[in-house]
């Protein structure tokens, strides 16, 4: 947010300085609030599912900080002259279903007339001031874990290109609307040092933010990164979102990719995600415990790399 004046209020624990997932404000010695807002235009055709995905995406920022979301407010733009009101009704029903699943209270919102539909949430959560997990706490010898496979940007681009089969659409929709609540609870229980959710800047973009803010280097092993089934086929067919190329261009001088990495496979690491998983830097002695907790809850997690001493770079290896 270039040009925005930084706030130096003594109770601001996390502000604008390090592009973290949300802001954190201390209320007392044992209570802080987390605040975030996010919205985007439709990425699937079904308004109910679009609403559910957008709500899960908005709630994810609180989970990434190790917090518990408490309240939400709808943020809606709707082109009433173009779309019928039942579309808006279904959109809000989808959002409400995920809000209810998260145990969050919907307390209001705001809508505007807009040339294109958009939807998301403003969310407030709670966290202990001493237990906030940011994107700047990664330490040497930490292990990097990812809690959802990559490829949502590529598959939703395939949908726009009429190349995504119905069963694959159902699967990617289910992944995008799934909450990061369990992963958040597990990382808090296992003493995570740093975390961010993987969204528009792709895995490597968000990892670069983590390493540069933490003053460490990260090593990512491409073949260990989970990818949604058929994503590589869609890359070969040309279903690459514009954001993938933009992420690659931005990171070209900030990230080192081994010449031995398969190009299409590496592309996925730049793919902008919608409601992606958590990228967690965890003490290596707690990795087994974290994965056991995830397995017991029916959630996936994958070790994708490690943190080493350094100056903020990311190395991508086969």
N, C-alpha and C positions, 0 to 999 in steps of 0.2 A: 504494500500500500504506500507507494512513493508519495511524498509530500504530506503525509499525515503526521501530525505532531505526536510524539510519544508521550504517554502519560507516566508521570513520576509519583503517583499517589502511593503512599507508604503501604497500603493494603493490597496493592496489585502484585500478586505472586507471579503470574504469567500474563504478559501483555503482547504488544506487537513486535517486540524486538527480534524474535527468532522464528517467526512464521509457524508457530505451534498450532495445534488443532483447535484450541479454544482459549478463551481468557479465563483467568482464575482470580477471584477476589476474596480476601480473608475477611470473615465476619467476626470471628472470635478465635481464641487460642486453639479450639478443636473443631472449627467449622469454616469451610470456604465454599463459595459457590463457583460453579463452572458455567460459562455462558458461550453459546455459539449460535450461528444462524447459517443455513445453507439452503439452496434451491437450485433447480435446473429445469430445462425444457424436456418434453417427453422423449424417452429412449425406447419405449415399447408402445404398441398401438392401444392396448387395453388400458383404459383410464384407471380402473380399479388397481391393477398391478403397478401401473406407473405411480399412483399415490402411495402404495405400500413400499415400493423401492425408494422413493424420495424420502419417506419418513425414516426408514431404516438408515439411509445415508446420513441424514441429519443427526440422528441419535448417536451415530458412530463416533462423532468427535468427543462426546462426553465419555464414552467407553474407552477411547484411546488415552484419555488423561487419567484413567483409573477411577473414574467417578461413577456415581449412580444418578441417572436422569430422573428428575422429579416432575417437571412441568414442561409443556410445549404449547406453542402458539402457531397456528397455520399462517403461512405466507403464500398468497395465491395471486397469480395474474391470469385473467381469463378473457379471451376474445369473444364476447357474447354475440357480436354480430356475425361470427363465423361458425361457432359451435353451439349446439343446443344445451340448455341448462342440465339435462340429465347426465351429460358428460362430467360436469362439475360435481354433481352429486356422487357419482361413482368414484371420481378421483378422491374426494374427501372421505368416502367410506373406506377406500383402500388404505389411506393414511391412518384413519382411526383404528383399523384392525391391528396395525403394527404398533401404534401408540398404546393400545390396550394390552397387547402382548408384552410390551416392555414394562407394564405397570406404571405408566406415566399418565398424569392428569392433563388433559387438553383444557386450557383455561382461556382461550380466546384466539385472536388472529386478526389478519387484515387482508383485504382483497382489493385489487385494482383492475380496471380495464386495461388490457394489453394486446398488442398485435399478435402475440404468440403466447400460448399457455405456458405457465411455469408454476412449480409448486415445491414447497419445502417447509421446514420448521425452524422456529427460534426455540432453543431448548435451554433450560436451566437445570443444572445438576448439583450434587453435593460431593464433597471430598474432604478428608482431613488435610489441613494445610501442610502437614509434614509428610503426606503420602501422595502428593501430586506426582504423576508420572509424565515427564515431558519428552520432547524429541532431542534433548541435549544432555542426557545423562549416561549415554553408552560408555562402557569402560573396556579397556583391553582385556581380552580373554572371554568377553561375553560371547554368547552364541546367538545368531540371528534365526528367528523362527517366523514363518508366515502361516496365517490361519485360514486363508481361502486361496484357491487356485486362481491364476491369472488368465485374462483373455476376454473380459466382458466388453471392452471397447471394440475389439475385433469382431466379436459375435453380434453385437448390436449394429455394427456397420454392415455385416452380412445380412442382417434383417432388413436394413434400409435398401440393400441391393437385391432383395428378394431371393437370397441364397441360404436362408437359415430354416432348416426343417422344423416342423411344429414341436417335435419331441425335444430338440435342442433348445428351442425357445423356452419351453416349460422349465427345462433344467437350469438355464442361465437366469431366468426370472426368479426361480426358487432360491438360487444362491444370492442374488442381489438383494432380495427382501429379507434374508436371514440376518438377525441381529448379531452384533459382536459382543453380546452380554456375557456369554459363558467364557469366551476367550479373555475378556477383561477381568472377570472374577478370578480366573486361573492365574493370569499374570500378576495380579495384585497379591494373591496368596503365595506366589513363588518369588516375590521380591524383584520384579522386573526393574531394570535400571533405566530403560528408555522405551518409548513406544510411539508409533504414529499409525494412522490408518492409511491404507493405500488407495488413493483416489486419482484425481486428474493428472497429477505429475508422473504417474506410473510408479512401479516399484523402485526404479533407480533414481527418479527424481526425489521421492520422499526419503529414500535412504541417503542420498547426498545431503539433504537438509539435516538428517540425523548426524552424519559424520562431521559435517562442517560445523555444526553447532556444538558437538561434543569434543571436537579436537582429536578425533581418532580416525583410523582407516578401516574400511570394510572390505572383505573379500567375499564375493558371491559366486557360487558354483552353479552355472546355468543348468546343468543336468539334474540338480537337486531341487530346482524351483518347480512347484506343481503348476501344471497348465491344464485348463479345461479341455476335455476331449474334443477333437476336430479343429482346434484353434490353428494349428500349424497348416492344416489343409486350407483353411480360409485365408491365411496369409499368402499362401502360394497362389490362391485364386484372385488376389488383389484386394481383399477386404481389409484395408488398413485405414483406420480413422485419421483425420488430419492432425489430431492431437498427438498421435504417435510420432509423426515426423517432426512436429514442433518440439516435443520432449527430447528427441534424439539430437536435434540441432542445438537446443539450449545446453544440453549436457555434453556435447562433443568434446569440449576442452576441459571438462570437469571430471570425466569418468574414463577409465582405461579399459578397453575391451580386448581380450586376447584374440589374436588372429586365428586361433584354433577353435573359436566358438562358431557354431553353425549360425549363419546370419538370420534365418527365419526364427530360430529359437531365441536368439538375442533380441529380436524385434519385440517379442512379447514382454520383455522386461521394461520397455518404454511405453507399453500400451496404457492409455488412460483408463482407469478403472472407475466404475460406479458402484458405490457401496462395497468397496473391497474389504479384504481382511485386515487384521492387525499385523504390523511388522514390529516384532518384539525383540529387544536386546536383553537377554536373560543370563544370569550367572550360570556357568556351565554345569555346576553341581546341582542345579534345580531343573535342568532340561527334562530329565526322565519324569520327574514329578509333574511338571506342566503337561507333558504329553499324555501321561496316564489320566490326568484330570480331563483333558480334552477327549480322549478315547472313551472314557466312561460316560461322557455326555453325548457321544455320537458326533463329535466335532473333529474336523481334521486339523492337523498341524504338521509342518515340515521344517526340518533344519535346512536352511539354505545358505548359510555362511557363518562368518565369524568376524569379530572385532579385534583389531590389533593396534598397537601404538602407532601414531602417525599425525598427520596434519589436516585431515579432513577429506581424503580421497576415497574413491571407490574403485576397486579392481574386479573385473568380471572375468572369470576363468571357466574353462570347460567343466 
